[in-house]
């Protein structure tokens, strides 16, 4: 499994992976899932695109959209969105853009 395959599973069944209501739960859960995924890769010395996903995605958001990264990409997306529901939708749009820059199938 790669980070991108895991994220597709999350997109299709968010309640199973990151929680449901209130609507802030999925964004918080998503951030924790991504941090734990990176930690697991580091601890097991596995090299794959998820190893530096948050950093790489954050750099993309900064260069492509000017989103400040002092608190990480999830918080930047939340800050740029009026609601957490909007942030959730925006995350997936931005992820698809990011994947396209890497040549990863959407």
N, C-alpha and C positions, 0 to 999 in steps of 0.2 A: 504494500500500500504506500502511496506517496501522499504528500500533503494535499495535492490537488484532487486525488481520488477521495480522500477523507472529506474535503470540503464539499465535494459534490454530494456525498452522502448526507452531510449536514444540511445542505441546501434543500434536498428532497425530503428530509425528515428532521427538521430542527428540534422539535420537541424531544425526540429520542436522544439527541446528542448534547443540546445546550439549554434545555428547559423551555418552558412556555410562558405563562403569565406571571407577573406583569411583563410588559413588553421590554423592559430593561433587562430582564433575565437572559434573553438570547444574546444580546450584545456582550454582557458580562461573561456569560458562559462561553461564547465564541472566543473571547480574548483568553480566558483561562485554558480552553482546549488547545489553542495555538501555542501558548507558552508551555504547556505540559508536553505537547508533541515535540517541540524543539528540545526540551529538557531530556526527554526519552532518547531522542536521536543522539544528543551529546553524551549521555550516560552510557549508551551502548555503542558509541563510536561508529554510527551509521551515517554515511554521506549520501544525501539526496537533497532535492530542492527545498525541502522543508527545514533543513538545518538552519538556515538564516532567513526563513520566510518573513518574519515580522520586520526585520531590518531591511530586506530587499523590497518588500512591499511598501514599507514606509519611505524608502528612498524614491520609489516610483511615484508615490503620492506627492512627495515634495517637488520632484522635477517636473512631473506632468501636470499637476494641479495646484502647486503652491501650498499644499497643506502642511502646516507646521508639525514637526515630529517629536517635539520635546516630551510628549507623553505617550508616543507610540501611534501606530496607524489606526487602531480601533477608536481610540479617544479622538484622534483627528477627524475621523469620519463622523463621529457623534457630534463633535463641535461644529462641523460644517452642515449639520442637519438640524431641522427644526424639531423633530421628534425622534425617538428611538426607532419607531417603525420606519421612518424615512431613512434613518441611518442603516437599518437592516437591508433595505432595498438598495441603497447606494453602495453598500459593501459589495454586494454581488455584481453590480454593474462595474465597479472599479476592479474587482477581482478578474472579471472577464477581460477587461482592457489590459490588465497586467499580464495575464496569461498569454494574450495575443502578442505582446512585446517579446515574450519568451519563446513563442512558437509552440505553445502548449494548446492542444485542442480545447475549445470552450466546453 
